[in-house]
Amino acid sequence: MALTDYARSLAARWRFLVVGIVIGACAGGLVAMTATRTYVSSTQFFVAASTSATSDAYTGNLFSQMRASSYVQVLTGVELAQRVADELNVDLSAIEVSQKISASVVPDTVILDVSVTDTSPRRAQQIAQELGRAFPDVVDELETPSGESTSPVKVTVLTPASLPAGPSSPNVPFDVTAGLLLGFVLGALGALLRERADTRLRDTDQAGVLAQAPVLGVVVEDQSLVDHRPLDAQSPPAVAESFRQIRTNLDYVGVDVRPQVLLITSSVSGEGKSTVATSLAVVLAESGKKVLLIEADLRRPRVTQYLNLVSGAGLTSVLTGAAPLDAVTQDYGSAGLTVLAAGPTPPNPSEMLASTAMSDLLKELRSEYDVVVVDGPPLLPVADAGALAPLTDGVVLVTGWAIARREEVEQSRRALQRVGIRPLGVVVTKVPPRAAAVQGYGYGYGYGQSEAADSPADSGSRTVLGRAARKLSWWRHRRPAGRVPNSPAGTPRSSSR
């Protein structure tokens, strides 16, 4: 995955980050509140060699440094701890006292740093003070040669032990910050693992790559489409504009020979192919073309239901010779759109759609209509669309955001390749407005708005991760592979002036 893919995945699954951060911060705070408070009292010793024991100052300093390193073991040893415990008369063993003591040599010096950690600030100070009295005596005993009364090494308390002003642990700000960062990392890992495990399509550019076809357009999720209301003057401007762009981009996929009979299909059901077929037929008719919309999904017809037309006789009636074409077509609206319903459900839909009668019907329709839009069945569940595709001039593959899986789009492409068909393009439907904004799609120009950033479709780009994903993928979105090139109505970025 590229850096832009990681940023896009985190932006799409920001809830994982929020949950991780909240849980991490709460866990850090809980640890800080429940942890035992400890206090540290510190003291320092200065180790010096007497001039009589060394020939010069340099040798004396080197001697003192060597001795100071050895004294670390003495300070944390059990013998000194036993003297401290006996003198203070505390209810602690020598081992317990020694475990509370830590010592180190300040680098390149003869100074010893000693710290005593205890749950009681007063006891920590008492132990450190007693070390200040007992440790020089122990050094005198160890360093005084046999038969002599003075030691060549003198240990002096440099910094007396003081009463701790507050607990050294837990460090609440540190614990909460550490928990927050850990939660962020775990949330990011969870989001990326979820992204890797979830193969549902959530990338418009990837849809074109998988289908090996340009992305003709993106249809943002809208309530009017959920309710299957036909496209009309009351439709949201952004929805209508998206289908007009698909219409315009279709003119660029076949510059030499423009497709006249279009099959609209999808990988599986529920991706919005019938909605796309219906709306595309409406905007084609609005452009002045004579359009016929055929309801060729004989198993689950939806077009007549969406357009509130009669669903009695139709395509199957014409193919079987039960009714002439003119008798079963229905006019819709005043823009020149004609609809041919599916008709009675036959027992053999695949054979009927691949029949010579269907081929002859499409040849006849080519001479009567400028464009024939065929709403076909999905490719993978049944063989109907694969049988019908060779009789058309091209296939538009509809993929539903978070509905189609990547492997399903690849299987659909291979199914079309087996019958010698390559998709004309891909239409991605049901794209959430926030995801559309993050990936560089938006329809904010005009319609009473000063900038696209003020539109609902672009609101998601205001998040930090959304802005980061768009900035990191600027070059890719500027001229992405797989979209229709040189199209004046190509899918715009989030704003246009």
N, C-alpha and C positions, 0 to 999 in steps of 0.2 A: 504494500500500500504506500502511496505517496503521502507527503506531509499534508497536502490538501485533503486527501481522503481521510486521514486521521482527524483533522480539524472538523471536517464535515460530519464524521461519525459522532464526534463528541457534541457537536452542535445539535445533531438530530436526537441524540439521547442524553440531553442535558439533565434530565431527571435523575439519572444515575449519579451524576456529579453532585447535584444538590443533596440527594439522600446520603451519599458518602460523606460529604462535608458536614452535614448536620450530625450524623451518627458519630463521626470522628471527633468533632468538637465536644459533643455530649460525653463521649467516652473519656476524652482527656480531662474534662471537668470533673467527671465522676471519680477518676483515678486521683485527681488532685484533692478532692474533698475527703476521700476515704483513706488516703495514705497516711501513715503515721508521721507526725511532725518530728523532725530531728533538728538539733542545734549544734553549731560548730564553734568551739572556742580554740583560738590559735595562739601559739607562742613561738619565739625564735631564739636560737642559741648561736653564740659566736664561739668558734673554736680557734684557739691560738696556741702556738708552740712557744715555749720559753726560749729566750736568746741563748741560754746556756746549753740547750739541747741541740742547737743548730749553729752552723758556722756563719751563715748570712741570712738576709731577709728573704731572698728568693727560695732558698732551701727550706726555710721555716714555713713559708706560705705553701710550698708543695707538700711538705710534711703534714700541715694542718688539713689540706684538702683530702689527702689520703685517709687521714684519721676521721674526717667528717663523714666520708662515704661508709666507713666501717660502723660509725655510731648509729646509722639508720637501723641496723639490725638490733643494736642494743636498745634503742628507744621502743621498738615494737616487740621486744622479747618478753618472755614470761617472767624472768627474774625481776626486772624493773617494775613490771605490772604488779607483781606480788607485793613489792615494797609500797607501792602506791595504795593498793587495796588495804593493806594492813594499817597504813598510816591514816587513811580516811575512814576506816571502819565501815565501808559500804558493803551492802549485801551482794557483792559481785565476786566471782572467782578471778584468779589471775588471768586465765584465758579470756574471759569475758572483757576484762579491762584492756588487755592487749589488742583485742579485736576493735576496740574503739579508737585506737591510736594509729595515726598514719604519719609518716615522716619522709622527708626528701631533702636533698641538698640543692640549694640554689645554684644553678650552673655557673662554673668558673669562680665560685666563692667558697668561703669557709663558714657559710651560714646554713643552719639547719632549720627548715620549716617543719613545725609539728602541729597537727590538728587533732582535736578530740571531738568525736561525734557522739551525741547522746540524746535520748528523748527528753532529758531535763536540762535546761540551759544552765541552771545552777551547778549541777553535778558535772557537766562538761567543763565548766570553768574550774571547779575544784580539782578535777583530775589533771587539767593542764597546769594549774598552779603547783600541784604536788610534784608533777614532772619537773618543773623548774627548780624545785628544791632537791629532789632525789637524783636527777640525772647527773649534775656536776659531781656529786659524791661518788656515784658509781664509776664515773670516768677517773676520778682520783684514785680509787681503789684498783682499777684496771691498769692504769698507766704508771703508778708509782713503782719504781724498781725495788726489788728486794733489798732491804738494808738501808733504804733511803726514806726520807720523810716528805719529800715534795715530788709532785708529778711534773713531767716535761710538757704536759698539755693542760691548758686551762680552758674551761667551758664557762661562758658567762651568759646569763639571760639577757638577750638583746631587746626583746619585746615581751612584756608581761602579758599573761592571759587576761582577757576581759570577758565580761558577761555578754553573751550574744544578744543583740538587739531584737532579733526575730528569727524565725525558723529558716534554715537553709534548704529544707526540703519538706513538702513538695513545693516546686516552683509553678504556681498556678498559670501565669501567662505562658510559660514554656510548654507545660503539659497540654494546655488547650490548643496552642499553635501547632504542636507536634501532632496532636490528634486530628486537627483540621487538615494538615498537609497529608497525613496518612490516609484520612478519609477521601481526600481528593484523588490520591493515587489509586486507591482501591476502587473508587467510583469510575475513574477513567478506564482502569483495567476491565471492570465489569461491563462498561459500555462497549469497549472494543471487542471483548469476548462475545457479548450479545450480538454485536454487528457481524462478527465472523460466523456465529452459529445461525443467525437469521439470514436466510438466502432470499428473502422477499425483496423485490426491486424497489429501491429508494434513491435512485439516481437516474436522472433523465438522460444524461450522456451515455451511461452504461446501457440503457435500453437500446440506443442506436448501435452501440458496439456489438451487443449480443445478437441483435437482429441483422447486423451488417447492412443497415439502411439508415438514411438520414432521419433525424427527428423532425417531423413536419410541424409539430406544435405541442403545447402543453395546455391541458384543461384544468384550471384550478378548481378545487372542490367548492361547490356552491349548493345552497339549499334548493335552488330551482332545478338543478340537475338531479338531486336526490329525489325530489318529488316528480321527476320525469315530465316536467312541464315543457311543452314544445317551445322552441326558440321563436320569439316574437318581439314586438316593439317594447314590451314590458320586461324583457329579460335583462339581467344586469349587464351593463356595458362591457365589463371585463370578460364575461362569458361569451357574449356575441363576438367580441373582438378576437378571442382565441380561435373561434371557428372560421372567422374571415381570414385569419393568418394561415390556417390550415388550407383553406381554399386557394389562397394565393400561392402558397408553397407547392401545392400540387401542380401548378402550371410550370414549375421549374424542374420537376423530376423527370419530365418527358418533353424536353425542348423540341426534339426532332419529331417524335410521334407522341402526341398527348393522349393519355389513356382516356377512353370514352366509357368503358364499363369497369367500374371500380367495385371490388369485393372488400367489404369491411368485416374483419374477423378479429378474434382474440385467441389467446392460448387456452383460457378456461372461462367459465361463465362468471358473471358478476363484475367484469372489468369495464363495462360501459360501452360496448361496441354498438348496441342498438341506439343508445343516446347519441353517439358520435355519428352514426349513419343518418339518423333523423335530422340532427342539427346541421350536418354537412350538406344534406340535400336541400334544406331550407336556404342556407346562405348561397348555395350554387344557383338556386332559382332566383334569389334576390339580385344576383349579378346579371340577370337577363337571359340566362340559359334555360332551355326547355329540359326539365329534369324528370326522370322517373325513378322512384324509390321502390325497390322490390323487397318484400319481406320473405327472404329465402331461408330463414331459420324455421324449418318446417316442424321441428320438434317442440320448440318453445317460442312461438312468435310473440313479439312485443311491440312492433311498430304501430299497428292499428290501435293498440291499447294506449300508447303514448299520445297518438294524434286524435284519439276519440273518433275513429272511423269504424265502419262496418267490417267485421272479420269473418264474413260468410264465405262466399266464393272468392277465388283468387288464383294464385300461381298454379296450384295443383289442378284446378279446374281447367286452366288453359292447356297445361301439358297433357292432360288425359283427353282433351277434346270435348269436355263437358260444357264448355262455355267459350265464346270468342273473347279476345283480349279487350276489345272496346267495351264489352258488357260488364267487365269486372274491375276495371280501373276506376279510381276515385280521385277527384281533384281536391287539393288541400290549399287553402288560402287563395290569394289573388296574384301570387308571384309566378305562377306557371309550374307548380310542383304537382306531379301526378303520382299516386301511390297504387301499387299492386300488392294486395294482401296475400298472405300465405295460402289461404284456402283450407279445405279439409285436410287433416293430418293423414298422410299415406302410410302404408305399412313398410315401404322401402324408400325412405327419404334419400339415401345416398345414390341409389340407382336412378331415381327420378331426376336428381340434380345433375347427374353426369350423363343423362340420356341425350340422344340426338334431338329430341323435341326441345330440350332446354337450349341446346346449341343453336337450333334454328330460330328459337324465340329471341335469343340475344342478337342474332344477325338481323332479324326484323326490327328490333328495337333500336339498333344502331342507326338505321335510316330514318327513324322517326323522332329520336331524342338526341339532344346535344350531349347529355351525360346520363348514364344509368348507374345509380348507386344501389348495390346489392348488400343487404344486411344478412350476412351468412352466419352459420353456427360456429361455435368455437372449434379450434383445430384439434385439440388433444383428446377431448372426451369421445368424439365421434369422427367418422371419416367423411362426413358430408362436405365440409369446407375444402378438404383436399381434393375431392372429386369435382367440385365446382370451380376451383381456382384456375385450371387450364383453359376454361371457356371464357375467362375475363381478360381484360387488358392489364390488370395489375391488382395487387393486394395491399391494403393498408392494415397494418397490424396494430391493434389497440392493446396497450398494456396498462393495467390498473396499478397505481401507486400502492405499495405494501400489500398487493393482492397477488400479482404474478410473481413467481419465483424465477430466479435467474436461469435455472436449468430448464424451466418450462418455456421461457422465451427462446432458448437455444433449440429445444425440441421442436418448437413451432417453425423456426427457421429451417431446420433440417427436413421437416415434413413438407414444407413448400419446395425445398430444393429437390426432393425426390420426384416431384411432378414437374420439375423444370421451371419453377416460379421463384423469383426473387422479390421480396417485399419492396414496394415503391417507397415506403416510409413508415415511421412509427409515430403514433399519437399516444402520449402519456396522459392518463386521466386520473381524476380524483387526487390531485396533488394538493396537499395542505398549503394554505397561503404562506405560512412561515417557511416551509421547505422550499416553496417556489422562490421566495425572496432570497433565501440563503444561496440557492443555486443560480441566481441571476435572472430569474423570470419575474416580470411584474407588468401591470397594465395601469400605471398611475397617471399617464399623461392625459390631460384634458379631463372632461367630465366634472368640471367644477373644482379640480384640485390643482394646487400650484406645483406640487412635486409628487413624484411617485412614492417618496418615502412617507407621505402622509396617508397612503392608501392602506387598507387592512392587509393586503397581500404582502406588504413590505414591512409590517410591524415586527416580524421576527428578526429582521436584520439589525434591529436596534440592540439586541443582546450582544454581549462581549464576544461570545463564541461565534455568533452569526456574522458579526463584522470581521472577525479574524478569518473565518472560512472564506468569506467573499474576497478579502484582500489577498489571501494566500493563493486563491484560484483565479486571480484577475486575468492572467494571460490565457488560461485555459478557457475561461468563459468569454474572452474577447473574440476568439475565433475557434470554437471547439470543433474537434473532428466528429463527423457524423451528422451535423446539421446541414440544412440546405444552404449552399453558398450563394453569395451575390443576390440574395432575395431581398427586395425592398421592404417586404413585410416580414422579414425573418424575426424570430422571437427576440424582443428587445431586452435590454437589461432593466434593472429595477427602476430606472428613471430615464426619461427622454424629454428633450426640450425642443 
